[in-house]
Amino acid sequence: MSAEATGNTQYSKTRLGLILAALVFYMVVEGFGMFKLIPMQDAITGYFGVNEGAYGFLATANNYLIILCSVPMGYLMRKYTCRWTFPLGFTLATLGTIIQILTIIYPLFVVGRVIEGAGLGFISMAGHSLILNLVQEKRKGLWASIMVVCMVLPQVLISKIGSSLLEKSGLTFQIIFGIIGAMYVLAMIAWILIVPSSLMAHGIASAQKATKEQTRRVYKNPDVWLTSIAISCFTLVSTVFNVYVIRFLMLKGMERSAAASAYSWATIIGLFAMLFSGILADKLGTKRKILIVAFVTCAVSLVSLALLPVNLVFIYVILYGSAPRSIVGLTNASAGDLAEVPSDIPIVNSLKNMILQAVNVLGGIGLGYLIQFQGYAFTAYVLAGFCILGAICWILVKRVK
């Protein structure tokens, strides 16, 4: 890892390279846990005998505990070393996974996902906070996007491989969950072995210490709230609604394998779009304008998914796979602009995450019932409206260029 890529100078290039490599692996493993439900919906609903409305509770279960824990986790990340706070996330994720594997009771299965989701949320907040303090300012857009790519790449693999394992290999979703649980344990051990005990999520190069007044200003900053509302609007699409997209395409006339392939192609295109948007943001010195375009494009993609016949699904694939995929990475990169001092980045991220998860829980449960009673197309139109709201939020943001 070159000095050009890193902004922290206390450790050697080799040590910084190992830390970044461990962080990349960390996010890949998190991605498998985050998106593991996508190809498992029919298997889970069939096993427990539940409908879309009840499944909506599971689809949003990873957000429940994070609503209460996000802000305390932010302070935990700011106070304690990454050597032990990061593995805490994987410990919770592993515990939740064990519960999901062993239970035959649906409410307890949802509880397991709640616990796993708390761990995954902690991992995400810690990782995105740390990366902004390890790399140089002119590389933050790119590295924030790389982090999202690492988390989303498993979405492609789990969509393709997961469906194949369920249909052709005869594996149960419990076995696949067990494989992911083993990855949690491996990532936790690797992190403890590689990461030095002095590393903090807000960086070690800065001697600045946030005052209580500076922390209060995080909560008073309207741009933090605007960006949090915007990303919440998008994650209703990217995290909640995307769980249903494969089934929606099947109802429009596609075979399961073809629907999973179309969905994964949108993600494959998105992997390149994420990296390109990060490079473009760093080069042009703007994240806000790119994000406005991304939200509008996302709205158009949802309208095309609902309105156009299934033989034109490639339009949705291209639209959703392009500009909208920049939203998460560039929003995460903006935390450095919103925080007054580096040590406040975890607090900015924790507040954003709390709002995001609260919206996702309420919206996700409502989305399941909205689909059940009004249909997939109507739900897509509603979410397109939320994307326009996200664009408006970014138009109003002042602190981010």
Secondary structure, DSSP 8 states (H G I E B T S, - for coil): --TTT----SS-HHHHHHHHHHHHHHHHHHHHHHTTTGGGHHHHHHHHT--HHHHHHHHTGGGHHHHHHHHHHHHHHHHSBHHHHHHHHHHHHHHHHHHHHH---HHHHHHHHHHHHHHHHHHHHHHHHHHHHHS-GGGHHHHHHHHHHHHHHHHHHHHHHHHHHHHTS---HHHHHHHHHHHHHHHHHHHHHHS-TT-BTT-SS------HHHHHHHHH-HHHHHHHHHHHHHHIIIIIIHHHHHHHHHHTT--HHHHHHHHHHHHHHHHHHHHHHHHHHHHHT-SHHHHHHHHHHHHHHHHHHHHS-GGGHHHHHHHHHSGGGGHHHHHHHTHHHH-SSGGGHHHHHHHHHHHHHHHHHHHHHHHHHHHHHH-HHHHHHHHHHHHHHHHHHHHH--S--
